[in-house]
Amino acid sequence: MGKKSFFSSFGFAAEGIRYAMTTQRNMKVHGLAALIVIVAAAVLQVSTMRWLFLLLAITLVLTAEMFNTALEAVVDLVSSDIHPLAKIAKDTAAGAVLLTAAFAVVVGIVVFYRPLVELFGG
Ligand SMILES: Nc1ncnc2c1ncn2[C@@H]1O[C@H](COP(=O)(O)OP(=O)(O)OP(=O)(O)O)[C@@H](O)[C@H]1O
């Protein structure tokens, strides 16, 4: 792989992220949630280990959402017909996003529960 194609592949990847962020409603919601979580973690000064779990959860959700977007595009490219296999492909990819989001909720509760209780004097 030459230098040019190596660097241009970063450009294409950035284009993919920009496409998903600007066109996919769920991606916007997850992106906003990630931003809020990052600001909250910074304000509450959570530990390094907690930061790592938060970043892992955020990365998992956004990555799953992007694979979901990519898969939807491929399915629609192959055929716009209604087909049970198209449904399986899309529903399974959506299920993967749901699993990662559930993990993120658990991480969020574990990380923020105690700092928030302390902050609000519970
Ligand atoms: N070609 C198809 N054949 C059968 N069922 C389909 C097909 N396309 C979509 N579906 C069903 O409709 C649901 C919604 O599909 P759609 O492509 O609209 O995604 P979406 O819910 O809009 O996803 P997103 O909001 O992430 O774009 C799918 O999860 C699937 O159950």
PDBQT file of the ligand as one rigid body, heavy atoms in Angstrom, charges set to zero:
ROOT
HETATM    1  N1  LIG A 201     -36.038  -5.109   2.473  1.00  0.00    +0.000 N 
HETATM    2  C1  LIG A 201     -36.658  -5.432   3.607  1.00  0.00    +0.000 A 
HETATM    3  N2  LIG A 201     -37.295  -6.610   3.745  1.00  0.00    +0.000 NA
HETATM    4  C2  LIG A 201     -37.933  -6.958   4.892  1.00  0.00    +0.000 A 
HETATM    5  N3  LIG A 201     -37.978  -6.181   5.984  1.00  0.00    +0.000 NA
HETATM    6  C3  LIG A 201     -37.345  -4.994   5.934  1.00  0.00    +0.000 A 
HETATM    7  C4  LIG A 201     -36.660  -4.553   4.754  1.00  0.00    +0.000 A 
HETATM    8  N4  LIG A 201     -36.143  -3.329   4.995  1.00  0.00    +0.000 NA
HETATM    9  C5  LIG A 201     -36.474  -3.035   6.255  1.00  0.00    +0.000 A 
HETATM   10  N5  LIG A 201     -37.202  -4.008   6.825  1.00  0.00    +0.000 N 
HETATM   11  C6  LIG A 201     -37.736  -4.033   8.217  1.00  0.00    +0.000 C 
HETATM   12  O1  LIG A 201     -38.011  -2.710   8.606  1.00  0.00    +0.000 OA
HETATM   13  C7  LIG A 201     -37.179  -2.348   9.720  1.00  0.00    +0.000 C 
HETATM   14  C8  LIG A 201     -36.739  -0.926   9.541  1.00  0.00    +0.000 C 
HETATM   15  O2  LIG A 201     -35.884  -0.872   8.420  1.00  0.00    +0.000 OA
HETATM   16  P1  LIG A 201     -35.195   0.461   7.911  1.00  0.00    +0.000 P 
HETATM   17  O3  LIG A 201     -34.349   0.143   6.749  1.00  0.00    +0.000 OA
HETATM   18  O4  LIG A 201     -36.235   1.513   7.764  1.00  0.00    +0.000 OA
HETATM   19  O5  LIG A 201     -34.253   0.792   9.105  1.00  0.00    +0.000 OA
HETATM   20  P2  LIG A 201     -34.514   1.862  10.240  1.00  0.00    +0.000 P 
HETATM   21  O6  LIG A 201     -35.319   1.247  11.347  1.00  0.00    +0.000 OA
HETATM   22  O7  LIG A 201     -34.988   3.096   9.572  1.00  0.00    +0.000 OA
HETATM   23  O8  LIG A 201     -33.062   2.000  10.766  1.00  0.00    +0.000 OA
HETATM   24  P3  LIG A 201     -32.346   3.343  11.084  1.00  0.00    +0.000 P 
HETATM   25  O9  LIG A 201     -33.306   4.160  11.913  1.00  0.00    +0.000 OA
HETATM   26  O10 LIG A 201     -31.130   2.877  11.839  1.00  0.00    +0.000 OA
HETATM   27  O11 LIG A 201     -32.031   3.940   9.743  1.00  0.00    +0.000 OA
HETATM   28  C9  LIG A 201     -36.009  -3.360   9.684  1.00  0.00    +0.000 C 
HETATM   29  O12 LIG A 201     -35.428  -3.533  10.953  1.00  0.00    +0.000 OA
HETATM   30  C10 LIG A 201     -36.716  -4.585   9.187  1.00  0.00    +0.000 C 
HETATM   31  O13 LIG A 201     -37.406  -5.239  10.248  1.00  0.00    +0.000 OA
ENDROOT
TORSDOF 0
